[in-house]
Amino acid sequence: MQIRLLFTSGLPVYDAGAAIQADFFGAFVATICAYGNNNSDCWSEAGVSNSNGDSSAIVIGVKEPWQITTLDFTVVDINGNNDEAIGSLYLSSVPEPGTIMLLGSGVLGLAAMLRRKINL
């Protein structure tokens, strides 16, 4: 089974990931694919799911310079089954350019104040 997330409104998403594992105990391969603005990127990682309660889930994610509009997760275990369990989902939005400018001007102001105090 594939899990698909669509981002249609709200803050733009540029990085996403999840703690993911197969429902069947044993080796598996997890894949995350990000799509948006005529771009796509996929990443796969192998893991081993077990019943020991030792957090055998792997964390897999993508970070893109373009806005992610669709995110797909798939897991295939050693038997070819594609049942997955997602424990945690992580999404991140890059700050707006105005926020970055405001932060930058504050850092420059602090640097100027420190320089002025050192030179006195």
C-alpha positions as CSV (number, residue, x, y, z in Angstrom):
1,M,0.0,0.0,0.0
2,Q,1.2,3.5,-0.8
3,I,0.5,6.4,1.5
4,R,0.1,9.7,-0.3
5,L,-0.1,13.1,1.3
6,L,-1.2,16.2,-0.7
7,F,-0.4,19.7,0.4
8,T,-2.9,22.1,-1.1
9,S,-3.0,25.0,1.3
10,G,-1.2,26.5,4.3
11,L,2.5,26.9,4.7
12,P,4.7,25.6,1.9
13,V,6.5,22.3,2.7
14,Y,10.2,21.9,1.7
15,D,11.3,19.0,4.0
16,A,9.4,16.0,5.1
17,G,10.2,12.6,6.6
18,A,8.8,9.8,8.8
19,A,9.7,7.1,11.2
20,I,8.5,4.1,9.1
21,Q,8.7,0.3,9.1
22,A,7.1,-2.8,7.6
23,D,4.2,-4.5,9.4
24,F,5.8,-7.8,8.8
25,F,8.9,-8.6,10.9
26,G,12.1,-8.9,8.8
27,A,14.0,-6.9,6.2
28,F,12.3,-4.2,4.3
29,V,13.0,-1.3,2.0
30,A,11.2,2.1,2.5
31,T,10.9,4.7,-0.2
32,I,9.9,8.4,0.1
33,C,9.1,10.4,-3.1
34,A,8.5,14.1,-3.2
35,Y,6.8,15.9,-6.1
36,G,6.1,19.5,-6.9
37,N,6.6,22.3,-9.5
38,N,7.5,19.8,-12.3
39,N,10.2,18.3,-10.0
40,S,10.5,14.9,-8.3
41,D,13.0,13.2,-6.0
42,C,12.9,9.8,-4.4
43,W,15.0,8.2,-1.7
44,S,15.1,4.6,-0.5
45,E,16.6,3.0,2.7
46,A,16.8,-0.5,4.0
47,G,15.8,-1.6,7.5
48,V,14.9,-4.6,9.6
49,S,11.5,-4.6,11.5
50,N,11.3,-6.7,14.7
51,S,9.1,-7.3,17.7
52,N,11.7,-6.3,20.3
53,G,10.2,-2.9,21.0
54,D,13.6,-1.3,20.3
55,S,12.4,1.2,17.8
56,S,13.3,-0.8,14.7
57,A,11.6,1.8,12.5
58,I,14.0,3.9,10.3
59,V,13.7,7.6,9.7
60,I,13.6,8.5,6.0
61,G,13.1,12.0,4.5
62,V,13.7,14.5,1.8
63,K,14.8,18.2,1.7
64,E,14.1,20.1,-1.4
65,P,14.8,23.6,-2.8
66,W,11.4,23.5,-4.4
67,Q,7.9,23.4,-2.8
68,I,6.7,19.8,-2.1
69,T,3.0,19.4,-3.1
70,T,2.8,15.6,-3.0
71,L,4.6,13.1,-0.8
72,D,4.5,9.3,-1.3
73,F,5.7,6.6,1.2
74,T,6.0,2.9,0.3
75,V,7.5,-0.1,2.1
76,V,8.3,-3.5,0.5
77,D,9.2,-6.4,2.8
78,I,11.2,-9.5,2.0
79,N,8.0,-11.3,0.9
80,G,7.1,-8.6,-1.5
81,N,4.3,-7.3,0.7
82,N,3.8,-3.5,0.9
83,D,2.2,-2.9,4.3
84,E,3.8,-0.2,6.3
85,A,3.4,1.5,9.7
86,I,4.3,5.2,10.2
87,G,5.0,6.2,13.7
88,S,5.9,9.9,13.3
89,L,5.6,12.3,10.4
90,Y,7.8,15.3,10.1
91,L,7.1,18.4,8.0
92,S,9.0,21.6,7.8
93,S,8.5,25.0,6.1
94,V,11.3,27.4,5.2
95,P,10.8,30.9,6.6
96,E,9.5,33.6,4.3
97,P,12.1,35.9,2.8
98,G,10.8,38.8,4.9
99,T,11.4,36.8,8.1
100,I,14.9,36.0,7.0
101,M,15.6,39.7,6.3
102,L,14.2,40.8,9.7
103,L,16.4,38.2,11.4
104,G,19.5,39.3,9.3
105,S,19.0,43.0,10.1
106,G,18.7,42.1,13.9
107,V,22.0,40.2,13.7
108,L,23.7,43.0,11.9
109,G,22.4,45.5,14.5
110,L,23.8,43.4,17.3
111,A,27.2,43.0,15.6
112,A,27.4,46.8,15.2
113,M,26.5,47.4,18.8
114,L,29.2,44.9,19.9
115,R,31.8,46.5,17.6
116,R,30.9,49.9,19.0
117,K,31.3,48.8,22.6
118,I,34.7,47.1,21.9
119,N,36.1,50.2,20.2
120,L,35.1,52.5,23.1
